[in-house]
Amino acid sequence: MDGIYEYGQAQVLPIEETTDDDGNAEVYKYLQSVRNEAWNGSPVDFIERGSQPPQLRQEGSPEDDDIPPESPKEGFSTWQAELLEEFSDIKQQLSQVSSPSTLLTLPEDSNNWRKFILNNEPPTIPYFVHQFEKPTKIKLLVYITKWLTFNNASIVNLSQWIWKLFLTIDDKSLLTIDEIFILRKLATKAIKIKESITEDNTSSVGNMTLDMIITIVSKYYGQLDLLEK
């Protein structure tokens, strides 16, 4: 049953608090830099169809409710449209997912998470929905951004982990500015890797993983300006 949730088949961590855990400390420092960039650097560009030039909009601002979501078929390649249609359809089914009967023992730091993700298929989607709390999923996106290379993107396990994390994080309207920036960091890393690909980088899994990241962040989460960089 979980096959339908697989890619390629027919409360953010409080950055005001410190922690002694090495893995969380790394994320804490990263989120601090993200927040500094969010408020002191280039603003997040929430680009909507028919909107005015990009500017930072406060979450939940009234004008957001008046702007219809962009049609997945406008300005998209066939592959992107099909990917986003599948992604949206699966997201709508997540409320029907039952809790797993058992709980997983999860890694506690970045190094062990890296080994666990790269060497193991992701668990079934109920674990992502019911056991993986939001801070854990955001933390994993931070880790994956740091680990991402073309070679790692070519590992099917990592591709599936990214797909399921994307499926089970909140929609854009429920994400904070910090969380949007974490998504942008991941997509920006994927774009840079794509730009550096040579003729020797022929892995279809690697290319599709990078394209999946870029498409979902830019199109589904509305960060269209990333495509112009």
Residue pairs with C-beta under 8 A, 6 or more apart in sequence:
1 124
2 124
2 125
3 9
4 90
5 90
5 124
5 125
5 163
5 164
5 167
6 160
6 163
6 164
7 159
7 160
7 162
7 163
7 164
7 212
8 159
8 163
8 205
8 208
11 134
11 135
12 31
12 134
12 135
12 138
12 176
12 178
12 179
12 182
13 24
13 27
13 28
13 31
13 135
13 138
13 139
15 28
15 31
15 32
15 35
15 178
17 28
18 25
18 28
19 25
19 28
21 108
21 109
22 109
22 110
23 108
23 109
23 110
23 111
23 113
23 139
23 143
24 139
26 110
26 142
27 138
27 139
27 142
27 143
30 142
31 142
31 178
31 182
34 178
34 181
34 182
34 185
35 177
35 178
35 181
37 181
38 44
38 177
38 178
38 181
43 54
43 55
43 56
44 56
44 177
44 180
44 181
44 184
44 223
45 54
45 55
45 223
45 224
45 225
46 54
46 56
46 57
46 172
46 180
46 222
46 223
47 54
47 222
47 223
47 224
47 225
48 67
48 70
48 222
49 67
49 68
49 70
49 74
50 67
51 67
54 225
56 177
57 63
57 64
59 173
59 176
59 177
60 173
64 173
70 219
70 222
72 80
72 81
72 84
72 85
72 88
72 219
73 81
76 84
76 219
79 211
80 215
80 219
83 212
83 215
83 216
84 215
84 216
84 219
84 220
87 166
87 167
87 216
87 220
88 220
90 167
91 167
91 171
94 125
94 129
94 167
94 168
97 125
97 126
97 129
97 130
98 126
99 126
99 130
100 123
100 124
100 126
100 127
100 130
100 131
103 131
104 123
104 127
104 131
106 116
106 131
106 136
107 113
107 115
107 116
110 143
110 146
113 140
113 143
114 143
114 147
117 140
117 144
117 157
117 158
117 161
118 147
118 152
118 155
118 157
118 158
119 157
120 157
121 156
121 157
121 160
122 128
122 157
122 160
122 161
122 164
125 164
125 167
125 168
128 137
128 164
128 165
128 167
128 168
129 168
132 168
134 169
134 170
137 165
137 168
137 169
138 169
138 179
138 182
140 161
140 165
141 165
141 169
141 182
141 183
141 186
142 182
142 185
144 158
144 161
144 162
144 165
144 186
145 182
145 185
145 186
145 189
147 158
148 186
148 189
148 190
148 193
149 193
150 193
150 196
150 197
150 201
150 203
150 206
150 210
151 206
152 158
153 159
153 190
153 193
153 203
153 205
153 206
153 209
153 210
154 203
154 205
154 206
154 209
155 205
156 205
158 209
159 205
159 208
159 209
159 212
162 209
162 212
162 213
163 212
166 216
169 175
169 179
170 179
172 180
172 220
172 221
172 222
175 183
175 221
180 221
180 223
183 217
183 221
183 223
184 217
184 223
184 226
186 213
186 217
187 213
187 214
187 217
187 218
187 223
187 226
188 226
188 229
190 210
190 213
190 214
191 214
191 226
191 229
193 210
194 207
194 210
194 211
194 214
197 207
201 207
214 226
214 227
217 223
217 226
218 224
218 226
218 227
